[in-house]
Amino acid sequence: MNRIPSREQVENLRQRYPVGTRIVLHRMDDPYAPIPPGTKGTVTYVDDMGQIGVAWDNGSGLSLVPGEDSFSKVSGPEKTKSKPHRGMDR
């Protein structure tokens, strides 16, 4: 968004990307602190300017700017790696 978004646009973003939504980055236009494509993160907020706050899995906290950065929701439930079970079977 190259201009100030309306309240309706911000509310639409909040509904589309509620806190806790998992996303994946395709491209970010930030030459000073780029996040690699394919990095996943969790939405932490959508501010009044329409920027989407993300807790990235790589530890970064950079926000997304809809219309400038390319990203999408992670489809379906994510699989978590489980630790191998160590011989307590009966």
N, CA, C and O atoms as CSV, one atom per row, in Angstrom:
chain,resi,resn,atom,element,x,y,z
A,1,MET,N,N,0.842,-1.178,0.000
A,1,MET,CA,C,0.000,0.000,0.000
A,1,MET,C,C,0.885,1.238,0.000
A,1,MET,O,O,1.650,1.468,0.937
A,2,ASN,N,N,0.777,2.014,-1.034
A,2,ASN,CA,C,1.608,3.199,-1.144
A,2,ASN,C,C,0.929,4.426,-0.569
A,2,ASN,O,O,1.503,5.515,-0.584
A,3,ARG,N,N,-0.276,4.268,-0.065
A,3,ARG,CA,C,-0.997,5.383,0.528
A,3,ARG,C,C,-1.573,4.911,1.856
A,3,ARG,O,O,-1.497,3.729,2.191
A,4,ILE,N,N,-2.133,5.819,2.590
A,4,ILE,CA,C,-2.719,5.455,3.870
A,4,ILE,C,C,-3.999,4.665,3.605
A,4,ILE,O,O,-4.891,5.141,2.902
A,5,PRO,N,N,-4.089,3.459,4.166
A,5,PRO,CA,C,-5.285,2.650,3.922
A,5,PRO,C,C,-6.486,3.163,4.711
A,5,PRO,O,O,-6.339,3.793,5.758
A,6,SER,N,N,-7.663,2.883,4.193
A,6,SER,CA,C,-8.891,3.256,4.899
A,6,SER,C,C,-9.100,2.310,6.079
A,6,SER,O,O,-8.465,1.259,6.169
A,7,ARG,N,N,-9.987,2.694,6.970
A,7,ARG,CA,C,-10.318,1.819,8.108
A,7,ARG,C,C,-10.838,0.478,7.610
A,7,ARG,O,O,-10.526,-0.569,8.176
A,8,GLU,N,N,-11.627,0.519,6.554
A,8,GLU,CA,C,-12.193,-0.708,5.992
A,8,GLU,C,C,-11.092,-1.625,5.456
A,8,GLU,O,O,-11.153,-2.841,5.642
A,9,GLN,N,N,-10.084,-1.045,4.792
A,9,GLN,CA,C,-8.975,-1.853,4.279
A,9,GLN,C,C,-8.185,-2.480,5.419
A,9,GLN,O,O,-7.801,-3.647,5.340
A,10,VAL,N,N,-7.941,-1.717,6.476
A,10,VAL,CA,C,-7.209,-2.245,7.625
A,10,VAL,C,C,-8.014,-3.358,8.293
A,10,VAL,O,O,-7.459,-4.398,8.646
A,11,GLU,N,N,-9.309,-3.146,8.465
A,11,GLU,CA,C,-10.159,-4.172,9.082
A,11,GLU,C,C,-10.194,-5.436,8.227
A,11,GLU,O,O,-10.206,-6.546,8.757
A,12,ASN,N,N,-10.212,-5.269,6.908
A,12,ASN,CA,C,-10.171,-6.415,6.006
A,12,ASN,C,C,-8.876,-7.209,6.208
A,12,ASN,O,O,-8.899,-8.439,6.254
A,13,LEU,N,N,-7.754,-6.503,6.326
A,13,LEU,CA,C,-6.482,-7.191,6.582
A,13,LEU,C,C,-6.515,-7.932,7.917
A,13,LEU,O,O,-6.024,-9.056,8.018
A,14,ARG,N,N,-7.093,-7.303,8.939
A,14,ARG,CA,C,-7.173,-7.940,10.259
A,14,ARG,C,C,-8.029,-9.206,10.217
A,14,ARG,O,O,-7.744,-10.186,10.905
A,15,GLN,N,N,-9.066,-9.169,9.410
A,15,GLN,CA,C,-9.912,-10.361,9.278
A,15,GLN,C,C,-9.221,-11.442,8.456
A,15,GLN,O,O,-9.355,-12.633,8.740
A,16,ARG,N,N,-8.492,-11.024,7.451
A,16,ARG,CA,C,-7.809,-11.984,6.576
A,16,ARG,C,C,-6.575,-12.590,7.232
A,16,ARG,O,O,-6.246,-13.750,6.985
A,17,TYR,N,N,-5.887,-11.804,8.072
A,17,TYR,CA,C,-4.661,-12.257,8.736
A,17,TYR,C,C,-4.772,-12.047,10.245
A,17,TYR,O,O,-4.062,-11.209,10.802
A,18,PRO,N,N,-5.654,-12.798,10.917
A,18,PRO,CA,C,-5.776,-12.625,12.369
A,18,PRO,C,C,-4.504,-13.073,13.085
A,18,PRO,O,O,-3.713,-13.844,12.541
A,19,VAL,N,N,-4.318,-12.585,14.301
A,19,VAL,CA,C,-3.178,-12.992,15.124
A,19,VAL,C,C,-3.130,-14.514,15.166
A,19,VAL,O,O,-4.143,-15.179,15.382
A,20,GLY,N,N,-1.931,-15.049,14.955
A,20,GLY,CA,C,-1.744,-16.495,14.967
A,20,GLY,C,C,-1.706,-17.131,13.590
A,20,GLY,O,O,-1.336,-18.297,13.456
A,21,THR,N,N,-2.086,-16.375,12.560
A,21,THR,CA,C,-2.072,-16.907,11.195
A,21,THR,C,C,-0.637,-17.197,10.780
A,21,THR,O,O,0.253,-16.370,10.982
A,22,ARG,N,N,-0.414,-18.365,10.202
A,22,ARG,CA,C,0.912,-18.724,9.689
A,22,ARG,C,C,1.011,-18.266,8.236
A,22,ARG,O,O,0.091,-18.468,7.443
A,23,ILE,N,N,2.137,-17.651,7.904
A,23,ILE,CA,C,2.366,-17.156,6.552
A,23,ILE,C,C,3.740,-17.588,6.063
A,23,ILE,O,O,4.599,-17.983,6.851
A,24,VAL,N,N,3.932,-17.507,4.770
A,24,VAL,CA,C,5.220,-17.785,4.152
A,24,VAL,C,C,5.567,-16.607,3.240
A,24,VAL,O,O,4.717,-16.102,2.507
A,25,LEU,N,N,6.816,-16.186,3.301
A,25,LEU,CA,C,7.280,-15.056,2.501
A,25,LEU,C,C,7.719,-15.528,1.125
A,25,LEU,O,O,8.406,-16.541,0.990
A,26,HIS,N,N,7.310,-14.775,0.100
A,26,HIS,CA,C,7.766,-15.053,-1.259
A,26,HIS,C,C,8.836,-14.041,-1.674
A,26,HIS,O,O,9.823,-14.394,-2.319
A,27,ARG,N,N,8.621,-12.768,-1.291
A,27,ARG,CA,C,9.584,-11.708,-1.644
A,27,ARG,C,C,9.371,-10.526,-0.713
A,27,ARG,O,O,8.237,-10.164,-0.398
A,28,MET,N,N,10.483,-9.925,-0.273
A,28,MET,CA,C,10.404,-8.732,0.571
A,28,MET,C,C,11.314,-7.655,-0.007
A,28,MET,O,O,12.475,-7.917,-0.320
A,29,ASP,N,N,10.781,-6.444,-0.146
A,29,ASP,CA,C,11.561,-5.324,-0.663
A,29,ASP,C,C,12.196,-4.555,0.490
A,29,ASP,O,O,11.760,-3.453,0.824
A,30,ASP,N,N,13.220,-5.137,1.092
A,30,ASP,CA,C,13.953,-4.464,2.162
A,30,ASP,C,C,15.429,-4.795,1.996
A,30,ASP,O,O,15.892,-5.817,2.501
A,31,PRO,N,N,16.185,-3.932,1.285
A,31,PRO,CA,C,17.584,-4.238,1.007
A,31,PRO,C,C,18.474,-4.231,2.252
A,31,PRO,O,O,19.589,-4.750,2.207
A,32,TYR,N,N,18.004,-3.658,3.356
A,32,TYR,CA,C,18.837,-3.536,4.550
A,32,TYR,C,C,18.679,-4.698,5.521
A,32,TYR,O,O,19.601,-5.000,6.278
A,33,ALA,N,N,17.536,-5.344,5.508
A,33,ALA,CA,C,17.308,-6.463,6.416
A,33,ALA,C,C,16.390,-7.485,5.749
A,33,ALA,O,O,15.292,-7.756,6.237
A,34,PRO,N,N,16.846,-8.047,4.635
A,34,PRO,CA,C,15.962,-8.963,3.913
A,34,PRO,C,C,15.734,-10.270,4.673
A,34,PRO,O,O,16.604,-10.760,5.393
A,35,ILE,N,N,14.560,-10.799,4.487
A,35,ILE,CA,C,14.234,-12.115,5.013
A,35,ILE,C,C,14.199,-13.040,3.806
A,35,ILE,O,O,13.568,-12.711,2.802
A,36,PRO,N,N,14.858,-14.182,3.882
A,36,PRO,CA,C,14.920,-15.069,2.714
A,36,PRO,C,C,13.543,-15.570,2.273
A,36,PRO,O,O,12.696,-15.865,3.117
A,37,PRO,N,N,13.314,-15.669,0.969
A,37,PRO,CA,C,12.077,-16.260,0.475
A,37,PRO,C,C,11.905,-17.661,1.049
A,37,PRO,O,O,12.874,-18.400,1.223
A,38,GLY,N,N,10.662,-18.009,1.339
A,38,GLY,CA,C,10.373,-19.325,1.908
A,38,GLY,C,C,10.328,-19.333,3.428
A,38,GLY,O,O,9.900,-20.316,4.034
A,39,THR,N,N,10.770,-18.233,4.050
A,39,THR,CA,C,10.733,-18.145,5.507
A,39,THR,C,C,9.282,-18.068,5.968
A,39,THR,O,O,8.466,-17.367,5.371
A,40,LYS,N,N,8.974,-18.794,7.034
A,40,LYS,CA,C,7.621,-18.780,7.586
A,40,LYS,C,C,7.596,-17.972,8.864
A,40,LYS,O,O,8.625,-17.771,9.511
A,41,GLY,N,N,6.407,-17.509,9.221
A,41,GLY,CA,C,6.250,-16.734,10.443
A,41,GLY,C,C,4.802,-16.740,10.890
A,41,GLY,O,O,3.921,-17.287,10.226
A,42,THR,N,N,4.582,-16.109,12.044
A,42,THR,CA,C,3.262,-16.039,12.649
A,42,THR,C,C,2.852,-14.585,12.807
A,42,THR,O,O,3.612,-13.777,13.341
A,43,VAL,N,N,1.651,-14.246,12.344
A,43,VAL,CA,C,1.138,-12.882,12.455
A,43,VAL,C,C,0.950,-12.545,13.938
A,43,VAL,O,O,0.359,-13.317,14.692
A,44,THR,N,N,1.469,-11.368,14.342
A,44,THR,CA,C,1.331,-10.912,15.724
A,44,THR,C,C,0.386,-9.722,15.849
A,44,THR,O,O,-0.162,-9.479,16.924
A,45,TYR,N,N,0.189,-8.973,14.751
A,45,TYR,CA,C,-0.736,-7.837,14.752
A,45,TYR,C,C,-0.875,-7.290,13.343
A,45,TYR,O,O,-0.074,-7.600,12.461
A,46,VAL,N,N,-1.896,-6.476,13.141
A,46,VAL,CA,C,-2.024,-5.625,11.956
A,46,VAL,C,C,-2.222,-4.224,12.505
A,46,VAL,O,O,-3.188,-3.967,13.223
A,47,ASP,N,N,-1.299,-3.302,12.165
A,47,ASP,CA,C,-1.396,-1.952,12.732
A,47,ASP,C,C,-2.345,-1.070,11.927
A,47,ASP,O,O,-2.877,-1.490,10.899
A,48,ASP,N,N,-2.550,0.148,12.401
A,48,ASP,CA,C,-3.501,1.067,11.767
A,48,ASP,C,C,-3.052,1.547,10.391
A,48,ASP,O,O,-3.845,2.136,9.657
A,49,MET,N,N,-1.797,1.306,10.032
A,49,MET,CA,C,-1.299,1.650,8.699
A,49,MET,C,C,-1.367,0.458,7.752
A,49,MET,O,O,-0.958,0.553,6.595
A,50,GLY,N,N,-1.889,-0.670,8.251
A,50,GLY,CA,C,-2.036,-1.847,7.417
A,50,GLY,C,C,-0.804,-2.715,7.315
A,50,GLY,O,O,-0.774,-3.656,6.522
A,51,GLN,N,N,0.226,-2.413,8.111
A,51,GLN,CA,C,1.400,-3.267,8.125
A,51,GLN,C,C,1.108,-4.483,8.993
A,51,GLN,O,O,0.450,-4.380,10.028
A,52,ILE,N,N,1.604,-5.634,8.556
A,52,ILE,CA,C,1.356,-6.884,9.261
A,52,ILE,C,C,2.606,-7.255,10.048
A,52,ILE,O,O,3.654,-7.547,9.472
A,53,GLY,N,N,2.481,-7.241,11.375
A,53,GLY,CA,C,3.591,-7.626,12.240
A,53,GLY,C,C,3.730,-9.138,12.240
A,53,GLY,O,O,2.747,-9.867,12.366
A,54,VAL,N,N,4.982,-9.604,12.094
A,54,VAL,CA,C,5.225,-11.037,12.003
A,54,VAL,C,C,6.382,-11.428,12.915
A,54,VAL,O,O,7.416,-10.760,12.947
A,55,ALA,N,N,6.195,-12.511,13.651
A,55,ALA,CA,C,7.296,-13.145,14.387
A,55,ALA,C,C,7.821,-14.236,13.454
A,55,ALA,O,O,7.258,-15.328,13.374
A,56,TRP,N,N,8.906,-13.919,12.754
A,56,TRP,CA,C,9.468,-14.852,11.776
A,56,TRP,C,C,10.173,-15.994,12.482
A,56,TRP,O,O,10.749,-15.816,13.555
A,57,ASP,N,N,10.124,-17.173,11.867
A,57,ASP,CA,C,10.755,-18.355,12.455
A,57,ASP,C,C,12.271,-18.212,12.566
A,57,ASP,O,O,12.902,-18.929,13.343
A,58,ASN,N,N,12.866,-17.289,11.794
A,58,ASN,CA,C,14.312,-17.077,11.872
A,58,ASN,C,C,14.694,-16.052,12.946
A,58,ASN,O,O,15.863,-15.687,13.070
A,59,GLY,N,N,13.703,-15.588,13.724
A,59,GLY,CA,C,13.976,-14.655,14.815
A,59,GLY,C,C,13.748,-13.198,14.484
A,59,GLY,O,O,13.757,-12.356,15.382
A,60,SER,N,N,13.543,-12.878,13.219
A,60,SER,CA,C,13.315,-11.494,12.822
A,60,SER,C,C,11.918,-11.051,13.238
A,60,SER,O,O,11.024,-11.872,13.443
A,61,GLY,N,N,11.748,-9.742,13.359
A,61,GLY,CA,C,10.452,-9.177,13.698
A,61,GLY,C,C,9.980,-8.155,12.681
A,61,GLY,O,O,9.132,-7.318,12.992
A,62,LEU,N,N,10.523,-8.212,11.455
A,62,LEU,CA,C,10.136,-7.242,10.431
A,62,LEU,C,C,8.673,-7.399,10.036
A,62,LEU,O,O,8.159,-8.511,9.928
A,63,SER,N,N,8.022,-6.274,9.825
A,63,SER,CA,C,6.627,-6.274,9.392
A,63,SER,C,C,6.537,-6.397,7.877
A,63,SER,O,O,7.469,-6.057,7.148
A,64,LEU,N,N,5.394,-6.892,7.428
A,64,LEU,CA,C,5.101,-6.966,5.997
A,64,LEU,C,C,4.304,-5.750,5.574
A,64,LEU,O,O,3.494,-5.231,6.342
A,65,VAL,N,N,4.532,-5.297,4.355
A,65,VAL,CA,C,3.765,-4.204,3.781
A,65,VAL,C,C,2.979,-4.780,2.611
A,65,VAL,O,O,3.542,-5.034,1.546
A,66,PRO,N,N,1.667,-4.990,2.808
A,66,PRO,CA,C,0.863,-5.524,1.705
A,66,PRO,C,C,0.960,-4.618,0.479
A,66,PRO,O,O,0.919,-3.393,0.589
A,67,GLY,N,N,1.088,-5.239,-0.678
A,67,GLY,CA,C,1.223,-4.483,-1.913
A,67,GLY,C,C,2.672,-4.247,-2.295
A,67,GLY,O,O,2.968,-3.979,-3.460
A,68,GLU,N,N,3.576,-4.343,-1.335
A,68,GLU,CA,C,5.007,-4.218,-1.626
A,68,GLU,C,C,5.717,-5.542,-1.426
A,68,GLU,O,O,6.570,-5.919,-2.230
A,69,ASP,N,N,5.372,-6.253,-0.360
A,69,ASP,CA,C,5.964,-7.551,-0.079
A,69,ASP,C,C,5.020,-8.635,-0.587
A,69,ASP,O,O,3.803,-8.453,-0.606
A,70,SER,N,N,5.586,-9.753,-0.994
A,70,SER,CA,C,4.791,-10.867,-1.501
A,70,SER,C,C,4.806,-11.998,-0.479
A,70,SER,O,O,5.871,-12.457,-0.066
A,71,PHE,N,N,3.613,-12.446,-0.073
A,71,PHE,CA,C,3.492,-13.486,0.946
A,71,PHE,C,C,2.135,-14.146,0.816
A,71,PHE,O,O,1.254,-13.637,0.122
A,72,SER,N,N,1.964,-15.276,1.480
A,72,SER,CA,C,0.667,-15.952,1.473
A,72,SER,C,C,0.505,-16.729,2.770
A,72,SER,O,O,1.465,-16.969,3.503
A,73,LYS,N,N,-0.731,-17.112,3.028
A,73,LYS,CA,C,-1.007,-17.953,4.184
A,73,LYS,C,C,-0.432,-19.337,3.925
A,73,LYS,O,O,-0.380,-19.809,2.789
A,74,VAL,N,N,0.000,-19.975,5.013
A,74,VAL,CA,C,0.429,-21.363,4.915
A,74,VAL,C,C,-0.847,-22.190,4.831
A,74,VAL,O,O,-1.714,-22.083,5.698
A,75,SER,N,N,-0.965,-23.004,3.805
A,75,SER,CA,C,-2.198,-23.771,3.630
A,75,SER,C,C,-2.147,-25.063,4.438
A,75,SER,O,O,-1.147,-25.781,4.440
A,76,GLY,N,N,-3.240,-25.331,5.116
A,76,GLY,CA,C,-3.351,-26.554,5.896
A,76,GLY,C,C,-2.535,-26.506,7.166
A,76,GLY,O,O,-1.738,-25.590,7.367
A,77,PRO,N,N,-2.732,-27.494,8.026
A,77,PRO,CA,C,-1.973,-27.525,9.279
A,77,PRO,C,C,-0.514,-27.855,9.018
A,77,PRO,O,O,-0.186,-28.676,8.161
A,78,GLU,N,N,0.351,-27.201,9.772
A,78,GLU,CA,C,1.779,-27.474,9.637
A,78,GLU,C,C,2.145,-28.696,10.448
A,78,GLU,O,O,1.616,-28.926,11.535
A,79,LYS,N,N,3.057,-29.471,9.901
A,79,LYS,CA,C,3.536,-30.641,10.621
A,79,LYS,C,C,4.726,-30.218,11.463
A,79,LYS,O,O,5.607,-29.498,10.993
A,80,THR,N,N,4.746,-30.668,12.706
A,80,THR,CA,C,5.879,-30.372,13.569
A,80,THR,C,C,6.740,-31.609,13.666
A,80,THR,O,O,6.240,-32.733,13.657
A,81,LYS,N,N,8.022,-31.395,13.758
A,81,LYS,CA,C,8.939,-32.512,13.895
A,81,LYS,C,C,8.831,-33.041,15.321
A,81,LYS,O,O,8.874,-32.275,16.284
A,82,SER,N,N,8.694,-34.328,15.441
A,82,SER,CA,C,8.643,-34.902,16.779
A,82,SER,C,C,9.963,-35.593,17.072
A,82,SER,O,O,10.645,-36.076,16.169
A,83,LYS,N,N,10.309,-35.629,18.347
A,83,LYS,CA,C,11.536,-36.297,18.759
A,83,LYS,C,C,11.319,-37.805,18.674
A,83,LYS,O,O,10.213,-38.289,18.916
A,84,PRO,N,N,12.360,-38.542,18.335
A,84,PRO,CA,C,12.203,-39.987,18.278
A,84,PRO,C,C,11.823,-40.543,19.648
A,84,PRO,O,O,12.295,-40.073,20.683
A,85,HIS,N,N,10.968,-41.546,19.626
A,85,HIS,CA,C,10.521,-42.186,20.852
A,85,HIS,C,C,11.612,-43.125,21.332
A,85,HIS,O,O,12.173,-43.865,20.523
A,86,ARG,N,N,11.930,-43.123,22.601
A,86,ARG,CA,C,13.055,-43.903,23.098
A,86,ARG,C,C,12.636,-45.074,23.978
A,86,ARG,O,O,12.745,-44.991,25.202
A,87,GLY,N,N,12.165,-46.146,23.389
A,87,GLY,CA,C,12.004,-47.425,24.051
A,87,GLY,C,C,11.069,-47.528,25.231
A,87,GLY,O,O,11.266,-48.411,26.066
A,88,MET,N,N,10.073,-46.690,25.353
A,88,MET,CA,C,9.150,-46.789,26.475
A,88,MET,C,C,7.839,-47.446,26.029
A,88,MET,O,O,6.816,-47.315,26.700
A,89,ASP,N,N,7.874,-48.150,24.894
A,89,ASP,CA,C,6.662,-48.822,24.376
A,89,ASP,C,C,6.338,-50.045,25.217
A,89,ASP,O,O,7.233,-50.697,25.754
A,90,ARG,N,N,5.053,-50.350,25.328
A,90,ARG,CA,C,4.622,-51.571,26.011
A,90,ARG,C,C,3.668,-52.285,25.127
A,90,ARG,O,O,3.166,-53.349,25.491
